Amino acid sequence: MDGKKMDRRSWLRAAGIAIGMAAMTGCSATRFGGAGELPDYSNEDFYTDGTFDLEAAKDAYVALMKYHGYPVFEGVREQLWISDYGIGEFANVGLGAVIFFNQEAEHPGDRFMLLDIFLLPNQMLPEHYHLETETARAKMEAWIVRKGTSLIGGEGEPTPDLKEKLPASQHDHVTVWHAVTAGPGDKAELNRATARHWQLAGPQGAIVSEVANFHDNDGVRHTNPNLVFP
């Protein structure tokens, strides 16, 4: 993770632009179908000879957008930032995101972030947390689910039978076992800065808007030491 900080930071700055009133486009068909269907993905769909297939992942997220009626605006496919966290199980553990703003203003109080998170059916955004850095406060976040459903995990009273819902590879790398099920229009937020948190999409995936203060990748930490980020 540490060896790739500059790449992610550069990407964040480049992606921090206003999309505005983007026009709808007729995106080309993807291998995973269109608005009327959401495939039952297997992990093999996203790997070729053991190598992560980024284009397949983009196809899947665009199919998710179309399925839920999310505006597939011009350039969205190119703006998708995607990771399988280096563990080779993208169908279970991964993330797609489009960052609209990551504003690095001179005054710390003027720094903010806005992004949309995309999760495929039953895909987990693994447990992580954010520390203060030289240029950013510890990141605080809040989320609004736009489409689908997401289990949003964080600190609190443990939720019964939660562990069995998570990918087996993450069972030993989750430390917060309270979760709320959020659907379209539902909101959630971190209870405090530096709190560990995660998300798990429901059977129809999830599209979630996140608002936060400025994101500095130097402050990101993952509970699972095997994860590579970005």
Secondary structure in CASP SS format (residue, H / E / C, confidence):
PFRMAT SS
TARGET T0000
AUTHOR 0000-0000-0000
METHOD secondary structure of the structure
MODEL  1
M C 1.00
D H 1.00
G H 1.00
K H 1.00
K H 1.00
M H 1.00
D H 1.00
R H 1.00
R H 1.00
S H 1.00
W H 1.00
L H 1.00
R H 1.00
A H 1.00
A H 1.00
G C 1.00
I C 1.00
A C 1.00
I C 1.00
G C 1.00
M C 1.00
A C 1.00
A C 1.00
M E 1.00
T C 1.00
G C 1.00
C C 1.00
S C 1.00
A C 1.00
T C 1.00
R C 1.00
F C 1.00
G C 1.00
G C 1.00
A C 1.00
G C 1.00
E C 1.00
L C 1.00
P C 1.00
D C 1.00
Y C 1.00
S C 1.00
N H 1.00
E H 1.00
D H 1.00
F H 1.00
Y E 1.00
T E 1.00
D C 1.00
G C 1.00
T E 1.00
F E 1.00
D C 1.00
L H 1.00
E H 1.00
A H 1.00
A H 1.00
K H 1.00
D H 1.00
A H 1.00
Y H 1.00
V H 1.00
A H 1.00
L H 1.00
M H 1.00
K H 1.00
Y H 1.00
H H 1.00
G C 1.00
Y C 1.00
P C 1.00
V C 1.00
F E 1.00
E C 1.00
G C 1.00
V H 1.00
R H 1.00
E H 1.00
Q H 1.00
L C 1.00
W E 1.00
I E 1.00
S E 1.00
D C 1.00
Y C 1.00
G C 1.00
I C 1.00
G C 1.00
E C 1.00
F C 1.00
A C 1.00
N C 1.00
V E 1.00
G C 1.00
L E 1.00
G E 1.00
A E 1.00
V E 1.00
I E 1.00
F E 1.00
F E 1.00
N E 1.00
Q E 1.00
E C 1.00
A C 1.00
E C 1.00
H C 1.00
P H 1.00
G H 1.00
D H 1.00
R C 1.00
F E 1.00
M E 1.00
L E 1.00
L E 1.00
D E 1.00
I E 1.00
F E 1.00
L E 1.00
L C 1.00
P C 1.00
N C 1.00
Q C 1.00
M E 1.00
L E 1.00
P E 1.00
E E 1.00
H E 1.00
Y E 1.00
H E 1.00
L C 1.00
E C 1.00
T C 1.00
E C 1.00
T C 1.00
A C 1.00
R C 1.00
A C 1.00
K C 1.00
M C 1.00
E E 1.00
A E 1.00
W E 1.00
I E 1.00
V E 1.00
R E 1.00
K E 1.00
G E 1.00
T E 1.00
S E 1.00
L E 1.00
I E 1.00
G E 1.00
G E 1.00
E C 1.00
G C 1.00
E C 1.00
P C 1.00
T C 1.00
P C 1.00
D C 1.00
L C 1.00
K H 1.00
E H 1.00
K H 1.00
L C 1.00
P C 1.00
A H 1.00
S H 1.00
Q H 1.00
H H 1.00
D H 1.00
H H 1.00
V C 1.00
T C 1.00
V C 1.00
W C 1.00
H E 1.00
A E 1.00
V E 1.00
T E 1.00
A E 1.00
G C 1.00
P C 1.00
G C 1.00
D C 1.00
K E 1.00
A E 1.00
E E 1.00
L C 1.00
N C 1.00
R C 1.00
A C 1.00
T C 1.00
A C 1.00
R C 1.00
H E 1.00
W E 1.00
Q E 1.00
L E 1.00
A E 1.00
G E 1.00
P E 1.00
Q E 1.00
G E 1.00
A E 1.00
I E 1.00
V E 1.00
S E 1.00
E E 1.00
V E 1.00
A E 1.00
N C 1.00
F C 1.00
H C 1.00
D C 1.00
N H 1.00
D H 1.00
G H 1.00
V E 1.00
R E 1.00
H E 1.00
T C 1.00
N C 1.00
P C 1.00
N C 1.00
L C 1.00
V C 1.00
F C 1.00
P C 1.00
END
